Amino acid sequence: MEIFTILRNIAFWFATLMLVKYFVFLILAPFYPLKENLRKLRLEKKRSSGSRAVYRPLVSVVVPAWNEEVGITKTIRSILNNTYRNVELIVVNDGSVDKTDALVRQFIERHKISGQRFRYFYKPNEGKGHALNAGIKQSRGDLIFTIDADSVVDKHAIKNMVQYFEDPEVWAAVGNVKVANNQTLIGFLQRLEYMFGFYFKRAHAVMNAEYIFGGANAAYRRTLFKEIGLFDTTNKTEDIEMSLRTRYFGKHCAYAEDAIVYTEGASSIEGLINQRLRWKKGRFDTFLKYRSLFFSRDSSHSTWLSFFVLPFSLLAELQLLFEPIALGLLATYSIVTGDYVSLALGSLFVMVIYLVNALFSHEGVKLRYILLFPFTWPLFYILVWIEYIALMKGIRMVIRGDDIAWQRWDRVGVGD
């Protein structure tokens, strides 16, 4: 029984550290609306004093596409139908070999769209980073909004995103991403995962510690690219690299919770593992590149980011190395000894996360989240194993010096 006790204590130590992290997030996240309201009041005061004119910049929406025949026209339509009208749409086809090119050209011809409002470019396949950079170079807007070609943009998303850049201190912003294809178990799990993950971005915003602007829904000032350069085409998670580079150069960022984009999650276990492999490999590479941000005392760097969020992100990966085994041992220990306290406390904390999301959702009180708890929280261990497999593959790729390509999976499309 001594080995069980030792292993249980190790698992308990890791769990305690993670509980500290999520406890801090749960405490801070509800203050996000207050922070945003204060910011809006400050900007409104400047407008009423006449010191600022109405802010309506040209927004360039850049959509990189590679073999996106299933959803590309829905993405285009959702952008053109947005309530913010001062927009130019730039679609960059990165050497697709399916019907993407034909569908986009047919859409332009059918709707007789002006070349000033919608520009389309076809280029040889080089990767997503190259496609994004090509779109930025062709753009004219003061703000660059990046959207994935498998996503549908909420009709108020661009207008809401622009409001954050009315604050001259904001250089970049990440919007709220929701998973739309939840008909399968994998899709449903991703929907819950994104819901909780983006809720915790509230805490990141309060701490000024956001460091991941996902390519599915992010915006930047044009001047940011002039100061720190375009997307890194050698990093396959070019969005994470750009995010951490932005923070490395001391630029302030925001979380635009009301700028919503609906995306298509992976539709299979294999597709989800490949997606998470890309994310983990990209984060390893980016963390290594900007390792000086960890525990940085530079006054231009966020203290919360350097001393809390980034170290805990690495700690979470270390915990993941032991988590699948630890969970099995913890369950065995509980059955053998009859001590279910640890399992009960873990379940209780997950229930608290559900409760906080239900009470403080940006959509209002959503008590149905509580009803989901008994049926869904055990399913998150499926994601634990997926993350574990992706982590092991990512570590092996780092050791071998291997790289990954722009990935895709079988698309089913985002519903209307």
N, C-alpha and C positions, 0 to 999 in steps of 0.2 A: 504493500500500500504506500510505501514511502515514495516510490517513483511517481505514483499518481499525485501525491501531495506536491512534489516538486514541480511537476508539469502544470498542475492546477495553479500553483502560485505564479509561474511564468505567464500563463494565460491571463491570470487576474491582473498582473502588472501591466501587460499590454492593454487589456480592456480598460483599466483605470485611466491610463493616459489618453486613450481615445474618448473615454467618457468626459474627461476634462475638456478636451477640444470641443465636443458636441455640446457640452453644458454651456461653454462660453458662447458658442454660436446661438444656442437657444435663448440665452439671456439677451444678446445684442440684437438679434434679427428683428424683434418687434419694434425696435427704435428706428428702423429704416424709414417708415412713412414720416415720422417726425423730422428726421434729418432732411428728407426731400421737401417737406412742406416749408421748413425754414429756408432752404435754398431758394425755393420758388418765391417766397415772400421777399427775400433779399433782391431777387431779380425784378420782381414786380415793383418794388420801391424805386429801383433805378429807372425803370420804364416810366413810372408816373412822374418822376422828377425831370424827365426829358433828357436824361443823360444817355439814354440808349434808344435807338430806333427799332422799329419792328424787325425781328430777325427772321428772314425768309431766304436762306442761302440756296443756291443750286446744289442739289444732292445727286451725286453720281452713284447709281446702284450697279455694282459690278457682279456679274454672275458667271463664274467659271463652270464650264460644262464638259463632261467627258462621258459619252454613251448614256445620255439621259433622256432617251426617247419617251420613256413612260410618263415623266412628270414635267418636262421642260415648258410646255405650253401653259400649264397651270401656274407655274412659277412666274412666267412672263405676264400672264393676265392679272395675277394678284398684285404685281408691282405697278402695272399701268393703271389699275383701278383704285390705287390708293388715294386717300383724301388729300394728301399733300401733292400739289400739282407741279411745283418747280423741281422737276425730276428729269434726269436723263438716264435711260437704261442702256447698259453695255453688256452684251452677252459675248463671251469669248469661248468659242468651241475649240477645245484642245485636241484636235485630231480624232474626233469621234468616228467610229466605223459602223455605227448603227444608223437609225433614221433621224438622229438629232438635227443634222444640217438641213435635211429636207423639210422637217416639221417647222423649224424656225423660219425658213424662207417662205414657206406657205403661209405661216401666221402673219408675217410682215406684209405679204402681197394681199392676203384676204382682208386685212384690216386697214390697208393703205396708210400705214403709220409713217409719220414724218421722220426723216433721217436725223433731225435734230433731237427728237425725243427718244428714239430707239436706234442704236447702232449695233450691228452684228459683225463679228470677225471670226474667221476660220483660220487656224494656225496649225502647224505640225505638232504632234504630241510631244510635250516636254514635261508635263506635270502641272499640278494645281498651282504651285507657287509662280511658275512662269505665266500661267493664264491670268492669275490675279494681277501680276505686274504689268502684263500687256494691257489689261483693262484700265488700270490706273493711269498708265501713260497716255491712253486715248481719251481719258476723261477730262472734263472741264470744271467739275463742281468743287465748291469749297469743302464739302463733306463727301467722304467716300464710304458707302454702305456696302458691305459684302454679304451676299446671300448665296447659299448653296442651291444648286439646280434641282434638288429634290424637295424643295420647301415651298410652302405657301405663306405669303405675308399677310398678316392681319391688315384690314383696310385702314387702320389708324396708326400702323406701326411706324411709318416714316415720319409722320407729323409728330408723334410722341418722341421719337428718337431725336429729332431736331431740337426739341425743347431743352434737352440736356446740354447741348452745345451752345445754347444762349449764354451759359456760364463760361466766360473766357478762360477759366482755369481747367476746364475739361478738354483733354486732348483725344480721348478715345472712350468708347462706351460699348458695353456688351448688353444685348437685349435678352429677353426671356424666350427660351425655346421650349416648345411642348411637342411631345411625340404624338403623332396623329394616328398611325396604324396600330391600334391596340386590340385588333380582333384575335390575335394569337396570344398565347401565354407569354412569349418572349416580348412581344410588343407591349403588352399590358405591364410587365415588369419594368420595361424601360420608361413607360409613361410615369409610373410611380417614382422611379429613380430620378428622372429629370425633375419631377415636381419637388421632391425633397432637396435635390442638389441646387436647383435655382432658388429655392427658398433660402438656403444658407448663403447664397450670394448677397442677400440682404445684410448678413453679418459682415461679409467681406467689405461691402460698401460702407458700413458704419465705421469699420476699422481702417478704411482707405487701404485695403489689402487685396483688391481683386487682381488676379494675375493670369486669368484665362479668358480671352475674348474669342469665343468659338466662331469659326468661319461661317457658320449657318446664320449668324445674326450679330454683326459687329459693325461699328462705324468709327471713322477716324477723321481728324482734320487733315486736309491736304498738306498743310505745313509740317505735320508730323513726319511724313515721308521725306520731305525735303531736308529735315533736320537729322533723322536717324536712318534713312534709307528705306528701300522697298522690302518686300517679303524675301526671306532667305530661301532660295530655291534648293539649297542642299539639305534642308530640314523638312521632312515629310509632314510634320505638324507645324507648318509655317505660321499658323494662327497662334499657337502657344509660344513659339519663338518670338513673334512680333509682340505679343502681350508682355512677356518678361523683359524684352528689350525696351519697350516703352517705360516699364517701371524702373529699369536699370538707369535710364536717362532722367529719372525723377519727374516724369510726366503724370499729372493727376488724371484719374479715370473714374468712370461712373458705371453703375448698374441701372439700366433702363428697364425696370420691371414691366412697364406698360407698353413697351415696344415688343410685340409678340410675333413670333414666327413659328409655324407648325412644320415640323420636319418628319421625314420618314425614318424610323429606326430600323435596325437590322431585323430581318425577317426569319433568321435561322440562328442556331447556336454557333455554327461555323462563321457566319457573317459577323456575329457579335464578338466572337473571339478575335477575328481579324481587325475589327474596329478598335477594340481595346488594346490589341498589340500595337497598332499604329500610335495610339495615344500614349502608351507607356514608353515605347521606344523614343518617341518625340520628346516626352518629358525628361527622360534620362539624358538625352543629348542636350536639351535646353538647360537643365539644371547644371550640367557639367560646364556648359559654356558661360553661364552667369552665376557660377558658384560663389563669386565674391558678394552676391546679394545676401547670402545666408549669414546671419548675425552681423550684418553691415552696420557700422556706426556713422556712415555718411549721412549728413543731415538732409540730403535730397531723397533719401530712401525711406519708405514707410517702415516705422519701427515694428508695427504689428505684422507686416509682411515678412520682414527679415528675421524676427525673433520668435514668431508664433506660427503663422500660416505655412510658410515654406518648410521649416523644420518638421512640422507635424505632417506635411504632405509626404516627406521622405519616411517618416516614422510609420505612416500608414502602409507604405509599401513593404517595410520591414516586418510589420505585424502580419501582413498578408502572406508572407513566406511560411508562417507558422499557423495561421488561422484555421485552415481546413483540418489539420491534424489536431490542433488544440480543441476545436469544437467537438470532434469525435471523442477525444479523451475526457473532455469536460462532461459530456453526456454519459460516458461510461462510468466516470467517477461518481456522478450524481446517482446513477442507478445502483451501483455497488454499495455506496455508503448511505444512501437515502438522504443526502444533503443536496437539496434542490435550490438553495438560496441564490447561488450564482446565476443559474438559469432563470430564476424568477426575477432577479434584479435586472438582468439583461432584457428580458421581455417587457418589464415595466418601463425601462428607459425608452425602448422602441415605441411603446404605446404613448409615452409623453411626446415624442417627436410627431406622431400622428395627431395628437391632441393640439399641439401648438400650430401645426399646419392647418388644422381644421378651423381654429379660432382666428388666426391671423393671415389667412389667405388673401392675396390681393384682389380676389374675386368676391370677398366677403366670407362670412362664416359658412363653412362646408362640413357640416356634421357627418355627412356620409363617409368621410375619411375614417372616422372612428369605427363605423360599421365594417369597414374593410379590414381593420387591423387583425382580428382573429384568423382571417382566411388568407391574408397576404404576407404578413411578416415572415413566416417560415420560408416562403418562396424566395426571399432575398438571398438565401444561402445558395440558390442556383447561380446568382450573380457573383457570389463569393468564389465559387469554383471557376467560373468563367474568367474573373479577374486574376485568379491564381494561375490558370493555364497561360493567360496572356502575359503575366509577369514573368513566368519561367521562360517563355519563348523570347520575351524582350531581353532578359538577362543573357540568354544564349546568343542573341544577335549582337549585343554589345560586346561580348567576349570575342566573337568571331569577326566583328567589324562589318557585319552584314547590314544591308539597307532594305527598305521596303518600298513598294511602288504605290501609286495612287490607287486605292482600293475601291471596289464596288461590289455590290451583291445584287441578287435578283430583286428588281424593283416591283412593287405593286402599286405605287402611287399614293399620294396624299388625297384623301377624299375631299369633296367640295363642302 
